């Protein structure tokens, strides 16, 4: 084997191995923290398989009898494209006749103090009706109040007896019937008034997958609440992507991402604002979509977008919702 041929096949193996690992993780339910986090990167297998396909297609062109080598990357590419495709195209329930749209926004503060003005400005600019904050401190709430938060959202609730860095739901219209679904403060249920009637909103913020046991337990609680109480929408930082088992189980219960319903494509939300740097040098762009608005069958989405909030390592996610037509 010549040096050039050896380098070629080494490159193929170096690209194909992580792609196959991501495929295996995508169809599994890993328990280890490292594998859970790696699973969230499943969409990047598309790029790896595409590069391998290009390399092997060139090889097959010169060696027609070995054209079968393109099958593996072709199958892998097709699988991951199939998994990602619903975010770009698919069937969307029609809005009910005469239904009026309303806007929900979610953003995770990551316990950052004093961040306020950018959130209030974004909520005002996008005409947000319901704002769901996770990991928000009292200092940040105070900063937002000084920037006009209470004028925009005169109604707000948090979990009874919750500590700092919790979940807060704010609304232009009445919000009440608040219930902390569990003592971990990872969920908060509330009824929010809309022009088409009240909706049950479950705000969530499960543990990060770096603590895999707690992460799984929190997601089990969210699933249990979804099954027992049937909220109309589930909103927040899920610390999980649509490629991961907890989100797939929610989909099995009939919940769908607003991003998918609106055919808005893949919208990574973390990390943001240069909070993390590759090799401590280059700011990393958003890599994974872990903030979601998940809708039950009674609602549909007409659009979603992400918004930068200076000083926070999450992008805010904004979704325009409307009552879905009965089938």
N, C-alpha and C positions, 0 to 999 in steps of 0.2 A: 504494500500500500504506500502510495506516494505521500509526501508531506501535505500537499494540497488536498488530497482525498481524505486524509485523516482529519485535517482541520474542518473540512466540510461536515463530516459525520459527527465530529465532536460538537459543532455548532448545532446541528439538528437535535442531538441528544440533550444539549443544554437548554434548548427551547422547548422541546417536546416533554421533558420530564416534569417541569412545573405545571405545564398545561394539563397533563394527565392527572397530576395530584389535585388540581383545582376541580377537574371533572369528577373525580372520585369523592371529593369533599362535598360538591354540590348535591350529590344524590345520597349523602349520608347525614348523620346527626352526631357530629363529634362531641366528645365530652371534655377534651383537654383544651385549655385556654388558647394555646398557640394555634391549634387546628381550627377552633371556632373563629378566631380572628382571620386566619388564612381563608376560610370559607367565604368571608365577606368580599374577597377579591375575585370571586368566580368570573365576573364579566371580563376580566383582563385575559382570560384564557382565549378569548376571541382573537386578540392581537397575536398571542403566541402561536396559536394554530394557523393563523393566516400567514405568518412569517415562515413557519415550517412548510406550509402548502406551497408557497412560492418557491422555496428552495427545492423541494422534492419534485415540483412540476418541471423545473429546469432540468433536474436529474433524469426524470422520466422521458423528457423530450429527447435527451441524448441516448437513453437506454430504454427503448420502447417495450422490451420484454419485461422490464421491471416497473412498469407503470402502476402496478398494484400498490406501490409504496405510498401513493397519495391518498389511499383510502382512509387511513387512520386520522390524519389531520383534517380530512374532509368531513368525516363523521363527527369528530370533536367540534369542528367549527359549526356544523349544522346544529348540533345539540345546544350549544351555548347561544347561537343565534335564535333558536326556537324558544329558549328560556327568557331571552331578553326582548323578543319581539313584541309581547303584549304591551310593553311600555310605549311603543311607537305606533302600533296599529292594532285594532281589535274592536269588538262589539261594545258599544257604550249605551247604557239605558237612556231613553229619551226623557227630557224634563217633562214633568206634568204640565198640562195646559194651564196657563195663568200663574204658574209657580214663579216666585221671585227669588233671584239668586242672593246669596249672602257669602261673606268672605271670612275664612278662619285663617289665623296665622299661628305658627308654633315656633318657638326659639328656645334653645337651651343656653342659659347664662354661664354654666360651668362654675357657679359660685363666684363669679367675677363681681367685685364691688364697684359701685359708682357708675356703671354703664346704664344710660337711660335715654339720652336725647336721640341716638340713632334708631332705637326701637320705636319710640313714639313717632318720629318722623316717618319711618317706613310704614307704620300702621296707618298714619294719616294719609300718606301718599297713595296707598293701595286700598283705602276705604275699608279697612278691616272692621268686621262686626264682632268677632270673638277672637280674643288673644289668649293663647295658652303658653305660659312660661314655666320652664322647668329649671330646677337648681338655681332659683333666683334668691338673692339675699335681700334683707331689709334695706340695706344701703342702696342697692340698685332700684328697689321699688320707690324709695324716697327720691332718688335722682329722677326717675321717670315722672313722679308726681310733680316735681318742680318744672318738668318739661311739658306738663299738660296732660298726663295720663288720665287723671280722674275726670277731666273734661271730656275726653274721648270715650272713656269706659267708666261710667258712673257706678256700674255694678261689678262686684268681684267676690270670689270665694276662694278659700283655701281649706285644707283638711283641718277639721276641729282639733285643736291642740298640737298642730304641726309645728315643727321646729324651723329654724332658718334653713335656707337652701332647699325649699320644697317646691311644690306645684301650686301655681295660682292660675285661676281661670277668670278672665275679665271680659265684660260684655257691654255693648251699647244698650241692650235690652235686659230685662230682668233675668237673673240667674239664681237658682236656688236648689232646694232639695239635695244639698251637698252631702255626700257620703264618702268617707275614706274606706275604700273597699278592703283594705287590710292595714295592719299596724306598721308595715314596712315603709309607708309613705311613698310607695312606687306607683300608686294609682289613686285617682280622685274622680268620683262620679258626680255629675251635676246635671240639672235640667236647665237648658238655655232656651229662651223665647226667640223665635224667629217670626217673620211676617206670615209664614205658612203654618205656624203652630210650634209647640215646644218640641225639642229634640233632647234625647239623652246622650250626653257627651262623657266619654271616659278618657280622662287625661292620664298619661302614663309616663314613667321614667324608670325603667328597670335598671338594675346594676350593670356596670360595664362587663364585657366578657373576660376581662382580666381576672375577675373573680367568678369563675365558671359555675360553681355550685349555686351561688346566690343569683347569678344571671339566669340560670335555668329555672330556679324556684320562682323568681319574679315573673318570668314569662309564663310559667304554669299558672300563677295567680291571674294574670291578665286573661289567659285562655279560659280559666274557670269562670271569671266574671262575664266574659263575652258569652259563654254558654248559658249561664244562669240568668243574667239580667238583660241580655240582648241590647246593648247600647246602640244608638243609631250611628255613632261614629266614635272612633278611637284615635286619639291625637297625641303626638309627643315625640320625644326622643326615645326610640325603641332600642337603641344600641344593637340593632340587628338590621340586616338587609333583607330584601325580598327573596334572596337566594338561600336564606337560612331557615332551618326547620321550624323555629317558633313562628315566623311570619307565614310560612306555608301552612301551618296548622290553623292560623287565623283565616287564611284564604279558604281552607276546607270548611270553615264555619260560615262562609258566605261573605266575608269582608274583602274588599278590593281597594287597592291604593288609588287615591284620587289622581295621582300622576299617571297611572295606567288607564283609568277611565277617561281621562282627558287627552290620552295619546300624546303626552308631552315629552316622552323620551326619558332617558336616564338622567337623573338630576342628583349627582352626589352632593352631600351637605356637610361632610367632615373629612379632613380638617380644613379650616378656613383662616383667612387673614394672616397667613404666615406663622401660625402658632407653632408649627413643627417644621424643622428644616432637615433635608436630606444631607447626611454627613455634616450636620451643623452649619451648612453653608447655603443651600438653595431652598427657598420656601416651597413647601409641598402644596400642590393644588388640592382641592377637594377630591377625595379618592373613593369614598363609599357613601351610599345613600342610606342613612340610619334614622333620619327624621321623616315621619310619615303622617299622612291623614288617611286613615283606613275607614271606608264607608260600608255600612250595611246596605241591604237591598232597597231600602226606602229612599236612598239619596244617590245622586250622581254628581259628577264634577264636569265643569265646562272649561277649566283651566287651572294650571298650577305654575308657580314660578318660585325661584329662590332669590333671596336678598341678602346682601352683605350687611353685617352689623359690626362696625368697628369695635375691636377689643374683645370679640367673642370668637371662640374657635369652632363655632357652628354657623352655617348659613341658616337664616330663617326660611321657613317653607310657608308659602301662601297658597291657599286653594280656594277657588270659587265654586260653591256648592249650590245645589238646587234639588228640590223634591223630585224624585223619579216618577215617571208615569207607571201606573199599575199595568201589569202584563195580563 
